[in-house]
Amino acid sequence: MTFEIRSPSPALQFRNNPGRRARTDGIILHHLAAENASVADVHRWHLNRGWAGFGYHFQVNRDGTIWRGRPVDWVGSHTNPPPGINSSTIGIAVQGDYHNVSRVMPNAQFNALVWLIQHLRGQYGNLSIRGHRDLAATACPGQHFPMDEVRRLEFRGAGAPSMPGTEIPPALLWVTTQSTPLNVRSGPGTSFPIVGTLARGTLVSATRRADGWLYVTDGGTLTGWASEQFLTADDFPFVDVGLGRWYFNSVRMMYENDIMRGTSSTTFNPSGTLTRAMAATIIYRLAGSPPVPSDIVFDDVPAGTWFSDALTWAYEFGIVNGVGDGRFVPDNPVTRQEFALMLYRYAEATGLDVVVSADFVLDFSDVEEVSTWALEAMHWAVERGIVRGNGRGELNPRSEATRAEGAALLERFINLPAS
């Protein structure tokens, strides 16, 4: 599949020329945090910030079209900090808000993005692929951006540069060197230059194998080849929960404590919907899965299902309510405010402090969207740091919670300081 790289018309007029890059050793991926913004829109926004103009080198739209931004050999204005990263990388932005709005990237956009990465690697060599969040304190390119899928597929397809070795299912491993750090090299062998080191006890993710070497990343800024003899496999099974994702530690904690389980033996489905049955079940497991002596109270919860005991317990314990007519609708999604209310009720029932400071204010632009019945719970959850905003001053109380969000909220709840 071949794509065309288009030039905006009229051509973008830049305020100044920031100079040419001295070298090119990586690609940084971003999202625009805007669903339908054009190159011209972004150019105008960046000019208004005092920049030379469009800060990225390319924009990939949801319909699969690829657009040139600033000249590809110019220093970018897309990642800060760390200092100097714009002078050695190419910035690609995808149209859409993959943190708060879009949950699934259209196939046309995904295929165009992978093709563009392959195209650039054909020109510049084995460029590293990182998200903006790998380098700075930001959610960009968003919690729903398919970073793991891009990294797994970036070497496939016609025109892609040759990559040593064979692809393997993503695996987590621990660095087990004794006294010295583990060298990470640009290729599979000691003849290749060292690009960084990994300390003993570092957790890495591997995606390729070649002659006793593994292609690894530490989930941050370091990617390269490390000797397999100094790496020991970890037992975390979920290939769709990438090291370095904002929810990795939360999902790992839920898995290790048998509070949340996968949707299969190897997948967690972090962007999948957290249902009412799932939400009640993970709180039930947090409570130690106590015995449930009474009969099922909901007509739409058959006996013997994986969630029947949990829903019965949660109802008797005052954690959940039905929706009327003897129904619970276990497969319906849970919103962020509904899950906050469940945690609030559990905290109250177990004797935790749920008093909110008299002067605490929910300072969010969409606070009026919080339902009256959830207001006290949301005050408590936000003040305790369990529920957080999205960085734009929005709480999104009525948004459907994802499984990753459920894991994160529960981890924060578990880690609440003792009152």
C-alpha positions as CSV (number, residue, x, y, z in Angstrom):
1,M,0.0,0.0,0.0
2,T,1.4,3.4,-1.0
3,F,0.3,6.8,0.2
4,E,0.9,10.3,-1.2
5,I,2.5,13.0,1.0
6,R,0.5,16.2,0.2
7,S,1.5,19.8,0.5
8,P,-1.0,22.4,1.9
9,S,-2.5,24.9,-0.4
10,P,-1.9,27.8,0.0
11,A,1.7,27.0,1.2
12,L,2.4,27.6,4.9
13,Q,4.2,30.8,5.5
14,F,6.7,30.5,8.4
15,R,7.8,33.4,10.6
16,N,11.4,32.4,10.4
17,N,13.7,29.5,9.5
18,P,14.8,27.7,12.7
19,G,17.7,26.0,10.9
20,R,18.4,22.5,9.7
21,R,18.9,19.5,11.9
22,A,22.5,18.3,12.3
23,R,21.3,14.7,12.6
24,T,18.1,12.7,12.6
25,D,17.9,9.7,14.9
26,G,14.3,9.4,15.9
27,I,10.6,10.0,15.3
28,I,8.3,11.5,18.0
29,L,4.6,10.8,17.7
30,H,1.9,13.2,18.9
31,H,-1.8,13.8,18.6
32,L,-3.4,17.2,18.0
33,A,-5.9,16.8,20.9
34,A,-8.4,18.1,18.3
35,E,-10.7,15.9,16.3
36,N,-10.9,17.8,13.0
37,A,-8.0,20.3,12.9
38,S,-6.4,20.9,9.6
39,V,-2.7,21.7,8.9
40,A,-3.8,25.3,8.4
41,D,-5.6,25.4,11.8
42,V,-2.5,24.0,13.6
43,H,-0.2,26.4,11.8
44,R,-2.3,29.3,12.9
45,W,-2.3,28.1,16.5
46,H,1.5,27.7,16.5
47,L,2.0,31.1,15.0
48,N,-0.2,32.5,17.8
49,R,2.2,30.9,20.3
50,G,5.1,32.8,18.8
51,W,6.6,29.8,17.1
52,A,8.0,29.9,13.5
53,G,4.7,28.1,12.5
54,F,3.5,24.5,12.2
55,G,5.7,22.7,14.7
56,Y,5.4,19.1,13.3
57,H,7.0,17.8,10.1
58,F,3.9,15.8,9.1
59,Q,0.3,15.5,10.0
60,V,-1.7,12.3,9.4
61,N,-5.4,12.8,9.2
62,R,-8.2,10.4,10.1
63,D,-9.1,9.8,6.5
64,G,-5.6,8.5,5.8
65,T,-4.2,11.6,4.0
66,I,-0.6,12.6,4.9
67,W,0.3,16.3,4.9
68,R,3.6,18.1,5.0
69,G,4.2,20.6,7.8
70,R,7.4,22.4,8.3
71,P,10.2,21.3,5.9
72,V,11.4,17.8,6.9
73,D,15.0,18.8,7.4
74,W,14.2,21.8,9.7
75,V,14.6,21.7,13.4
76,G,11.1,20.9,14.8
77,S,9.0,22.6,17.5
78,H,7.1,19.7,18.9
79,T,8.7,18.2,22.0
80,N,9.9,20.0,25.1
81,P,11.7,19.0,27.3
82,P,14.3,17.5,27.1
83,P,16.5,20.2,25.5
84,G,17.8,19.4,22.0
85,I,15.3,16.7,21.2
86,N,13.7,18.9,18.4
87,S,17.2,19.2,16.8
88,S,17.5,15.4,16.2
89,T,14.0,14.1,15.6
90,I,11.1,14.3,13.2
91,G,7.7,15.1,14.6
92,I,4.5,13.4,13.3
93,A,1.1,14.5,14.6
94,V,-2.1,12.6,14.1
95,Q,-5.5,14.3,13.7
96,G,-7.8,13.5,16.7
97,D,-7.9,13.6,20.4
98,Y,-6.8,10.1,21.5
99,H,-6.9,10.9,25.2
100,N,-10.4,12.2,25.8
101,V,-12.5,11.6,22.7
102,S,-11.3,9.0,20.2
103,R,-10.7,5.5,21.5
104,V,-9.9,3.7,18.2
105,M,-7.8,5.0,15.4
106,P,-9.4,4.5,12.0
107,N,-7.7,1.9,9.8
108,A,-6.9,4.5,7.1
109,Q,-5.1,6.7,9.6
110,F,-3.2,3.8,11.2
111,N,-2.1,2.4,7.9
112,A,-1.0,5.9,6.7
113,L,1.0,6.4,9.9
114,V,2.8,3.1,9.6
115,W,3.6,3.7,5.9
116,L,5.0,7.2,6.8
117,I,7.2,5.7,9.5
118,Q,8.5,3.1,7.0
119,H,9.0,5.8,4.4
120,L,11.1,7.9,6.8
121,R,13.1,5.0,8.0
122,G,13.9,4.2,4.3
123,Q,15.4,7.7,4.1
124,Y,17.1,8.1,7.5
125,G,17.8,4.5,8.6
126,N,16.7,2.7,11.8
127,L,15.0,5.7,13.6
128,S,13.7,5.1,17.1
129,I,9.9,5.5,17.6
130,R,8.7,7.3,20.7
131,G,5.6,9.0,21.9
132,H,5.7,12.6,23.3
133,R,4.9,11.2,26.7
134,D,8.0,9.0,26.7
135,L,10.0,12.3,26.9
136,A,7.9,14.8,28.8
137,A,5.3,15.0,31.5
138,T,2.3,14.9,29.1
139,A,-0.4,12.4,28.1
140,C,0.4,13.1,24.4
141,P,-0.3,11.2,22.1
142,G,-3.1,10.1,24.4
143,Q,-4.1,7.0,26.4
144,H,-5.9,5.5,23.5
145,F,-3.2,6.1,20.9
146,P,-2.1,2.7,19.6
147,M,1.6,3.1,20.5
148,D,2.2,-0.6,21.1
149,E,0.6,-1.6,17.8
150,V,2.6,1.0,15.9
151,R,5.9,-0.3,17.4
152,R,5.0,-3.9,16.6
153,L,4.0,-3.1,13.0
154,E,6.5,-0.4,12.1
155,F,8.8,-2.8,10.3
156,R,6.2,-4.5,8.1
157,G,5.1,-3.8,4.6
158,A,6.6,-3.1,1.2
159,G,9.4,-0.5,1.3
160,A,10.1,-1.0,5.0
161,P,13.8,-1.1,5.9
162,S,15.2,-4.5,6.8
163,M,15.2,-5.2,10.5
164,P,17.5,-7.9,11.9
165,G,16.0,-11.1,13.4
166,T,12.4,-12.2,13.8
167,E,9.4,-10.6,15.5
168,I,8.4,-12.2,18.8
169,P,5.3,-11.6,21.0
170,P,6.0,-8.6,23.3
171,A,7.8,-10.0,26.4
172,L,8.8,-8.3,29.7
173,L,12.2,-9.1,31.1
174,W,14.4,-8.1,34.0
175,V,18.0,-7.0,33.6
176,T,20.1,-9.5,35.6
177,T,23.7,-8.3,35.2
178,Q,25.8,-8.6,38.3
179,S,28.1,-5.6,38.9
180,T,28.1,-3.6,35.6
181,P,25.2,-2.1,33.6
182,L,23.9,-3.9,30.6
183,N,25.0,-2.3,27.3
184,V,22.3,-1.5,24.8
185,R,23.6,-1.3,21.2
186,S,22.3,-0.1,17.9
187,G,22.3,-3.6,16.4
188,P,22.5,-7.3,17.5
189,G,26.1,-7.7,18.3
190,T,29.1,-6.3,20.2
191,S,30.4,-4.7,17.0
192,F,27.5,-2.2,17.0
193,P,27.8,1.2,18.9
194,I,26.5,1.4,22.5
195,V,23.5,3.7,22.6
196,G,22.8,3.4,26.4
197,T,23.0,1.2,29.4
198,L,20.4,-0.5,31.7
199,A,20.9,-1.0,35.4
200,R,20.4,-4.4,37.1
201,G,16.7,-4.7,38.1
202,T,15.4,-2.6,35.2
203,L,12.2,-4.0,33.5
204,V,12.3,-3.9,29.7
205,S,10.0,-5.0,26.9
206,A,11.4,-7.1,24.0
207,T,9.8,-7.4,20.5
208,R,12.5,-9.0,18.3
209,R,15.2,-11.7,18.6
210,A,18.4,-12.1,16.5
211,D,21.3,-14.4,17.3
212,G,21.0,-14.3,21.1
213,W,20.1,-10.6,21.2
214,L,16.8,-8.9,21.9
215,Y,15.4,-5.6,20.7
216,V,14.3,-3.9,23.9
217,T,12.9,-0.7,25.2
218,D,12.8,0.6,28.8
219,G,9.4,2.3,28.1
220,G,11.1,5.7,28.1
221,T,13.9,7.0,25.9
222,L,16.1,4.0,25.4
223,T,15.6,1.5,22.6
224,G,18.1,-0.9,21.1
225,W,19.6,-4.4,21.2
226,A,20.7,-6.2,24.5
227,S,22.3,-9.6,25.0
228,E,19.7,-12.2,25.9
229,Q,21.9,-13.9,28.4
230,F,21.5,-11.0,30.8
231,L,17.7,-10.8,30.6
232,T,15.2,-13.0,32.6
233,A,11.6,-13.3,31.7
234,D,8.9,-11.8,33.8
235,D,5.5,-13.5,34.3
236,F,3.3,-10.6,33.4
237,P,1.2,-12.0,30.6
238,F,-0.6,-9.2,28.9
239,V,0.9,-8.3,25.5
240,D,-1.4,-5.3,25.1
241,V,-0.2,-3.5,28.2
242,G,3.0,-1.9,27.1
243,L,5.8,-1.0,29.4
244,G,5.8,2.8,29.7
245,R,2.0,3.2,29.3
246,W,0.5,5.4,31.9
247,Y,-1.6,2.4,33.3
248,F,1.1,-0.3,33.2
249,N,1.9,-0.2,37.0
250,S,-1.9,-0.1,37.8
251,V,-2.7,-3.1,35.7
252,R,0.3,-5.0,37.0
253,M,-0.8,-4.4,40.6
254,M,-4.4,-5.5,39.8
255,Y,-3.1,-8.7,38.1
256,E,-0.6,-9.6,40.8
257,N,-3.2,-9.2,43.5
258,D,-5.9,-11.1,41.5
259,I,-8.2,-8.1,41.6
260,M,-8.5,-7.8,37.8
261,R,-8.0,-10.5,35.2
262,G,-7.4,-10.5,31.5
263,T,-10.0,-10.8,28.8
264,S,-7.9,-13.7,27.6
265,S,-4.7,-15.4,28.8
266,T,-2.5,-12.9,27.0
267,T,-4.7,-9.7,26.7
268,F,-6.1,-7.2,29.2
269,N,-7.9,-4.9,26.7
270,P,-7.0,-1.7,28.6
271,S,-9.1,0.6,26.3
272,G,-12.2,-1.7,26.6
273,T,-15.2,-0.7,28.5
274,L,-15.4,-1.3,32.3
275,T,-18.9,-2.8,32.7
276,R,-21.1,-2.7,35.8
277,A,-20.4,-6.4,36.4
278,M,-16.6,-5.8,36.1
279,A,-16.7,-2.8,38.5
280,A,-18.6,-4.7,41.2
281,T,-16.4,-7.8,40.8
282,I,-13.1,-6.0,41.3
283,I,-14.4,-4.3,44.4
284,Y,-15.6,-7.7,45.6
285,R,-12.2,-9.2,45.0
286,L,-10.6,-6.2,46.8
287,A,-12.8,-7.1,49.8
288,G,-11.4,-10.7,49.7
289,S,-14.3,-12.4,47.9
290,P,-16.3,-13.0,51.1
291,P,-19.0,-15.7,51.2
292,V,-22.4,-14.8,49.8
293,P,-25.1,-16.7,51.7
294,S,-28.2,-15.2,50.2
295,D,-29.9,-15.8,46.8
296,I,-29.3,-13.7,43.7
297,V,-31.5,-10.6,43.8
298,F,-31.5,-9.6,40.1
299,D,-33.5,-11.3,37.4
300,D,-30.8,-10.6,34.8
301,V,-27.9,-12.1,36.8
302,P,-28.0,-15.9,36.2
303,A,-26.6,-18.1,39.0
304,G,-23.2,-19.5,38.5
305,T,-21.8,-16.7,36.3
306,W,-18.3,-15.2,37.0
307,F,-20.0,-12.1,38.5
308,S,-23.1,-13.4,40.2
309,D,-21.6,-13.7,43.7
310,A,-19.9,-10.3,43.3
311,L,-23.1,-8.5,42.4
312,T,-25.1,-10.1,45.1
313,W,-22.5,-9.2,47.7
314,A,-22.1,-5.6,46.3
315,Y,-25.9,-5.1,46.5
316,E,-26.2,-6.4,50.0
317,F,-23.2,-4.4,51.1
318,G,-24.7,-1.2,49.7
319,I,-22.1,-0.7,47.0
320,V,-24.4,-1.0,44.0
321,N,-28.1,-0.6,43.2
322,G,-30.2,-2.1,40.4
323,V,-31.9,-0.1,37.7
324,G,-35.5,-1.1,38.6
325,D,-37.8,-4.0,37.6
326,G,-35.4,-6.4,39.3
327,R,-32.6,-5.8,36.8
328,F,-29.0,-4.9,37.2
329,V,-27.9,-4.7,33.5
330,P,-24.4,-6.2,34.2
331,D,-23.0,-5.5,30.7
332,N,-23.8,-1.8,30.7
333,P,-20.8,0.5,30.9
334,V,-19.8,2.3,34.1
335,T,-19.2,6.0,34.0
336,R,-16.4,7.7,35.9
337,Q,-18.8,9.2,38.4
338,E,-20.6,5.8,38.9
339,F,-17.3,4.0,39.7
340,A,-16.3,6.8,42.0
341,L,-19.6,6.4,43.9
342,M,-19.0,2.6,44.2
343,L,-15.6,3.3,45.7
344,Y,-17.0,5.9,48.0
345,R,-19.7,3.6,49.3
346,Y,-17.1,0.8,49.9
347,A,-14.8,3.2,51.7
348,E,-17.7,4.4,53.9
349,A,-18.9,0.8,54.6
350,T,-15.4,-0.3,55.6
351,G,-14.9,2.6,58.0
352,L,-12.6,4.8,56.0
353,D,-12.7,8.5,56.3
354,V,-14.9,10.0,53.6
355,V,-15.3,13.5,55.1
356,V,-14.5,16.2,52.5
357,S,-12.8,19.5,53.6
358,A,-15.3,22.3,54.0
359,D,-13.3,24.6,51.6
360,F,-12.6,22.0,48.9
361,V,-14.0,23.0,45.5
362,L,-14.4,20.9,42.4
363,D,-12.6,23.3,40.1
364,F,-13.4,21.9,36.7
365,S,-15.0,23.5,33.7
366,D,-17.6,20.7,33.4
367,V,-18.4,20.4,37.1
368,E,-22.1,21.0,36.3
369,E,-22.1,17.6,34.5
370,V,-21.6,15.8,37.8
371,S,-24.9,14.3,38.7
372,T,-26.4,15.4,42.1
373,W,-26.4,11.8,43.4
374,A,-22.6,11.5,42.7
375,L,-21.5,15.0,43.8
376,E,-20.4,14.0,47.3
377,A,-18.6,11.0,46.1
378,M,-16.8,12.9,43.3
379,H,-15.8,15.6,45.9
380,W,-14.2,12.8,48.0
381,A,-12.6,11.0,45.1
382,V,-11.0,14.1,43.6
383,E,-9.8,15.5,46.9
384,R,-8.2,12.1,47.7
385,G,-6.6,12.0,44.3
386,I,-8.5,8.9,43.1
387,V,-10.2,10.7,40.2
388,R,-8.2,13.3,38.3
389,G,-9.0,15.7,35.5
390,N,-7.7,15.4,32.0
391,G,-5.2,18.3,32.0
392,R,-7.7,20.6,30.3
393,G,-9.6,21.4,33.4
394,E,-12.3,18.8,32.6
395,L,-13.5,16.0,34.8
396,N,-15.6,14.0,32.3
397,P,-17.8,12.5,35.0
398,R,-20.2,11.0,32.5
399,S,-17.6,9.4,30.2
400,E,-17.5,5.6,30.2
401,A,-14.6,4.3,32.3
402,T,-12.1,2.0,30.5
403,R,-10.6,-1.0,32.1
404,A,-7.3,0.9,32.3
405,E,-9.0,3.7,34.2
406,G,-10.7,1.2,36.5
407,A,-7.3,-0.3,37.4
408,A,-5.8,3.2,37.9
409,L,-8.6,4.4,40.2
410,L,-8.5,1.2,42.2
411,E,-4.7,1.5,42.6
412,R,-5.0,5.0,43.9
413,F,-7.8,3.9,46.3
414,I,-5.7,1.1,47.6
415,N,-2.7,3.5,48.1
416,L,-4.7,6.1,50.1
417,P,-2.7,7.1,53.2
418,A,-4.0,5.7,56.5
419,S,-6.3,8.3,58.1
